[in-house]
Amino acid sequence: MTHLTLLMVGLLAADRSAPADGSPCTGREDLLAIKGKWTPRTDVPHGTTIPGSAVPDVSSRIDRIGQVFRAAYPEPRGLEAASYRDFDGPPLVQPGPYAYSWRSMYLPWSCNTRTHKMQLARETATWAYAFVNHLTWFAEPQKALQVAGQPTFLLTKRVGSLRGFPQYEGIHNQSSNTGQTFSRAVLVTRPSRSPLQTVTRKEFLQAYLAAVEAQAAPLIADIEKSSLDPAKKTNAIQQRRDQIAKLQSTATARLARMSPGEAEQAAYLTAPNLVAFKDFTPEAQGGRALARLDRGYLDAGVPKSAPQFVVVYWRWRKGVPSENFRAEFERRFDPNAVATLLDH
């Protein structure tokens, strides 16, 4: 045999189908040699926002998006992959496009070093998702803060790009007694457009001052309606107004001295500065972009079941099969293939 033939034989011999749960093992197995498979799981049924008559149409669109994900990881290694449709996503606006998801999970094989038997995990930290027409885990809603009458969102930290699409940290980045987990996300939209519009520094400060006033008004009203004697009531109201003034002082002063150039700069903030503003934080120092909903992006002429934007989200944990999934997914997944499915 030639060297190439021997190599190919060796590679073929190294692969093996998934072991039986509970089969003997030593702990030295090459988990990536285990060839897993894809299986369907039970779908999450539709809620009140998607009528039953629309489910078949939505289902076919979910399946097309799922095909893009499966093409990026067609042959699970050391993992068993499962996917399902979720017809009960949180709508971004009402009325608006239907919100739904495609979800996939990747259960790892491992050798139980106590029993020396192979085991398939019943739970996993390795997932991939397509959140269609909703911003789950991509942008954190700021319910008390509105700009131009629209809700605002704090994006996660930008950490690079994937096939030309900005890549962001997900919210699943932590260490615990079960291991270390990581996550990433990209927002797939129409070319050069987005359902999110950057909030400027001036817009944020104006919205922040208005939000502080709006939150304080009912508190003061409650004091005024209370049974406190007049002197104590006046003192309590003044204390509350002093607290409001303190919360507003830095923002008011910054707004007063702000140059036109700074006023138009994008607002990058840390979460504490949304509650009690002290300063803006550059993106390089951990600042996160504040954005507002751009309703003009949502096209009422497109079928409600069609995807208008998609959050692609994937998560993994430290460990050979999971890290291999991450490497393969990021190497092969093409957000542009998802983009071709928008509005259809």
C-alpha positions in Angstrom: 0.0 0.0 0.0 1.1 3.6 -0.6 1.6 5.9 2.3 -1.6 7.8 1.3 -3.6 4.6 1.2 -2.3 3.6 4.7 -3.2 7.1 6.0 -6.8 6.8 4.6 -7.2 3.4 6.1 -6.0 4.7 9.4 -8.4 7.6 9.3 -11.3 5.4 8.4 -10.4 3.0 11.2 -10.2 5.8 13.7 -13.9 6.8 13.1 -16.5 4.8 15.0 -20.2 5.1 15.5 -21.6 6.3 18.7 -21.1 3.8 21.6 -23.9 2.3 23.6 -24.7 4.3 26.7 -22.9 2.4 29.5 -20.4 0.6 27.3 -16.9 0.1 28.8 -14.3 2.8 28.5 -10.8 3.8 29.9 -10.9 7.6 29.9 -8.3 7.7 27.1 -10.8 7.5 24.2 -10.6 10.0 21.3 -14.0 11.5 21.7 -13.8 13.2 18.3 -13.6 9.8 16.7 -17.2 9.2 17.8 -19.6 10.0 15.0 -22.8 11.4 16.3 -26.0 12.1 14.4 -28.8 14.6 14.1 -32.3 13.9 15.5 -35.5 16.0 15.8 -36.9 17.0 19.1 -40.5 18.1 20.0 -41.3 21.6 18.9 -42.4 24.4 21.2 -46.0 25.0 20.2 -47.3 28.4 19.0 -48.6 30.9 21.5 -51.0 33.7 21.1 -48.9 35.8 18.7 -48.8 33.2 15.8 -52.2 32.0 14.6 -52.5 28.2 14.0 -53.2 28.8 10.3 -49.7 30.4 9.9 -47.8 27.6 11.6 -47.1 25.6 8.4 -45.7 28.7 6.6 -43.5 29.6 9.6 -42.4 26.0 9.9 -41.1 25.8 6.4 -39.1 29.1 7.0 -37.6 27.7 10.2 -36.5 24.6 8.4 -34.7 26.6 5.7 -32.8 28.5 8.3 -32.0 25.2 10.1 -30.5 23.8 7.0 -27.9 26.6 7.0 -26.9 25.6 10.6 -26.8 21.9 9.8 -24.6 22.5 6.8 -22.1 24.2 9.1 -21.9 21.1 11.3 -23.2 18.2 9.3 -21.4 15.4 11.2 -21.3 15.8 15.0 -18.1 14.6 16.6 -18.2 13.4 20.2 -21.7 14.9 20.4 -25.3 13.9 19.6 -27.1 16.8 17.9 -30.8 17.6 18.2 -32.9 20.4 16.9 -36.5 21.7 17.2 -38.7 24.6 16.1 -39.9 27.2 18.6 -43.1 29.0 17.5 -43.4 31.1 20.6 -40.9 34.0 20.4 -41.3 37.4 22.0 -42.5 39.9 19.3 -40.4 42.9 18.9 -43.4 45.1 18.1 -47.2 44.6 17.9 -48.4 44.4 15.3 -45.3 43.2 13.5 -43.6 40.2 12.0 -44.0 36.9 13.7 -41.2 36.0 16.2 -40.0 32.4 16.2 -36.7 30.4 16.6 -34.7 27.4 15.4 -32.9 25.8 18.3 -30.2 23.1 18.4 -28.5 21.3 21.2 -25.3 19.2 21.3 -25.1 16.5 24.0 -21.5 15.3 24.6 -20.2 11.8 25.1 -17.8 11.2 28.0 -16.2 8.4 30.0 -17.3 8.2 33.6 -14.0 7.7 35.3 -15.7 6.2 38.4 -17.7 3.5 36.6 -15.5 3.3 33.5 -18.5 3.4 31.3 -19.4 5.7 28.4 -22.2 8.1 29.1 -24.2 10.6 27.0 -25.0 13.8 28.9 -28.7 14.5 29.5 -28.0 18.3 29.6 -25.6 20.5 27.7 -24.1 24.0 27.6 -23.5 23.6 23.8 -26.2 25.2 21.7 -26.8 27.1 18.5 -29.9 29.2 17.7 -31.6 31.4 15.1 -33.8 34.0 16.8 -36.0 35.3 14.0 -37.6 38.8 14.2 -36.6 39.1 17.9 -33.5 40.2 19.8 -33.2 37.5 22.4 -29.8 37.5 24.1 -28.4 40.0 21.6 -29.6 43.3 23.1 -30.7 44.1 26.6 -34.0 46.2 26.7 -33.9 49.4 28.7 -37.5 49.7 29.6 -37.2 53.1 31.4 -35.3 54.7 28.6 -36.8 55.9 25.3 -35.3 57.9 22.4 -37.6 59.5 19.8 -40.4 57.6 21.4 -38.8 54.2 20.7 -37.5 51.6 23.1 -33.7 51.4 23.6 -31.3 48.4 23.9 -27.9 48.0 25.3 -25.8 45.8 23.0 -23.3 43.3 24.3 -19.6 43.9 23.7 -18.4 43.7 20.1 -15.5 41.2 19.8 -14.7 40.9 16.1 -16.5 39.8 12.9 -17.8 36.6 11.2 -17.8 36.7 7.4 -18.0 40.5 7.5 -20.8 40.6 10.1 -20.0 42.3 13.4 -19.6 39.6 16.1 -20.7 40.2 19.7 -20.3 38.5 23.0 -23.4 36.6 24.1 -24.7 36.6 27.6 -23.4 33.1 28.5 -19.9 33.9 29.4 -19.1 32.6 32.9 -17.3 30.2 35.2 -19.1 27.9 37.6 -18.7 24.6 39.4 -19.8 22.9 36.2 -17.1 24.5 34.0 -16.5 27.6 31.9 -19.0 28.6 29.2 -18.7 31.1 26.3 -21.1 32.5 23.7 -21.2 34.7 20.6 -23.8 36.4 18.4 -24.2 38.1 15.0 -27.2 40.1 13.7 -28.1 39.2 10.2 -30.0 42.1 8.4 -30.7 43.5 5.0 -27.6 45.0 3.4 -26.5 48.3 5.2 -29.6 48.4 7.3 -30.6 47.3 10.8 -33.7 47.3 13.1 -31.4 49.0 15.6 -30.2 52.6 15.2 -27.3 54.0 17.2 -28.2 56.4 20.0 -26.0 59.6 20.2 -24.5 61.0 23.3 -26.9 63.9 23.3 -29.9 61.7 22.7 -28.9 59.5 25.6 -28.4 62.3 28.1 -31.8 63.9 27.1 -33.5 60.5 27.5 -31.7 59.8 30.8 -32.8 63.1 32.3 -36.4 62.5 31.2 -36.4 58.9 32.5 -35.1 60.1 36.0 -38.0 62.6 36.1 -40.5 60.1 35.0 -39.5 57.5 37.6 -39.5 60.1 40.4 -42.9 61.6 39.6 -45.0 58.7 41.0 -42.7 58.4 44.1 -43.4 62.1 44.9 -47.1 61.6 44.2 -47.2 58.8 46.7 -45.6 61.0 49.4 -48.1 63.8 48.6 -51.0 61.3 49.1 -49.6 59.8 52.3 -50.8 60.4 55.8 -47.6 62.1 56.9 -48.1 65.4 58.8 -47.4 68.5 56.6 -43.9 69.2 57.9 -42.7 65.6 57.5 -44.3 65.4 54.1 -42.6 68.6 52.9 -39.3 67.3 54.2 -39.7 63.8 52.5 -40.6 65.5 49.2 -37.5 67.7 49.4 -35.3 64.8 50.1 -36.6 63.0 47.1 -36.1 66.1 44.9 -32.6 66.4 46.2 -31.9 62.7 45.2 -33.3 63.4 41.7 -31.1 66.5 41.3 -28.1 64.5 42.4 -28.8 61.8 39.8 -29.3 64.4 37.1 -26.4 66.8 38.0 -23.6 65.1 36.0 -25.8 64.5 33.0 -27.1 68.1 33.1 -23.6 69.6 33.3 -22.3 67.3 30.5 -25.1 68.3 28.2 -24.6 72.0 28.9 -21.0 72.0 27.9 -21.2 69.4 25.1 -19.8 70.5 21.7 -21.8 69.7 18.5 -19.2 67.2 17.5 -19.5 65.2 20.8 -23.3 65.5 20.7 -23.4 63.3 17.6 -20.9 60.7 18.8 -22.4 57.2 19.5 -23.2 56.6 23.2 -21.1 53.8 24.7 -21.9 53.0 28.3 -21.5 50.5 31.0 -24.7 49.2 32.8 -24.2 51.3 36.0 -24.1 54.5 34.0 -27.6 53.8 32.7 -28.8 54.0 36.3 -26.6 56.8 37.7 -24.7 58.5 34.9 -21.1 59.5 35.6 -19.5 59.2 32.2 -19.4 57.5 28.8 -17.0 54.6 28.4 -15.0 54.0 25.2 -15.7 50.7 23.5 -12.1 49.7 23.9 -12.5 50.0 27.7 -15.7 47.9 27.9 -18.3 50.4 26.8 -21.4 48.9 25.1 -23.3 50.6 22.4 -26.8 51.9 23.1 -29.3 51.6 20.3 -33.0 52.3 19.7 -35.5 50.5 17.6 -35.8 51.7 14.0 -39.4 50.9 13.1 -38.7 52.0 9.6 -36.7 48.8 9.1 -39.8 46.6 9.6 -41.5 46.3 6.3 -45.3 45.8 6.6 -45.3 44.8 2.9 -43.4 41.6 3.7 -45.4 38.5 4.8 -45.6 38.4 8.6 -44.1 34.9 8.6 -41.0 36.0 6.7 -37.7 36.6 8.5 -36.8 40.3 8.4 -33.7 39.9 10.6 -32.1 37.0 12.5 -29.9 36.8 15.6 -27.5 33.9 15.1 -26.3 32.8 18.6 -24.0 30.0 19.6 -22.6 28.9 22.9 -20.0 26.3 24.0 -18.0 25.2 27.0 -14.4 24.3 27.7 -13.9 20.7 26.6 -12.9 18.8 23.5 -16.2 18.0 21.8 -17.8 21.4 22.6 -14.7 23.4 21.5 -14.5 21.4 18.3 -18.2 22.3 17.6 -17.3 26.0 18.1 -14.3 25.8 15.8 -16.2 23.9 13.1 -19.3 26.2 13.4 -17.3 29.4 13.1 -15.2 28.0 10.2 -18.1 26.9 8.1 -21.2 28.9 9.1 -22.1 31.6 6.6 -24.4 34.4 7.8 -24.8 35.4 4.1 -26.7 32.2 3.5 -29.1 33.3 6.2 -29.3 36.8 4.7 -30.5 35.3 1.4 -33.6 34.0 3.3 -34.7 37.4 4.5 -38.1 38.7 3.3 -38.9 35.3 1.7 
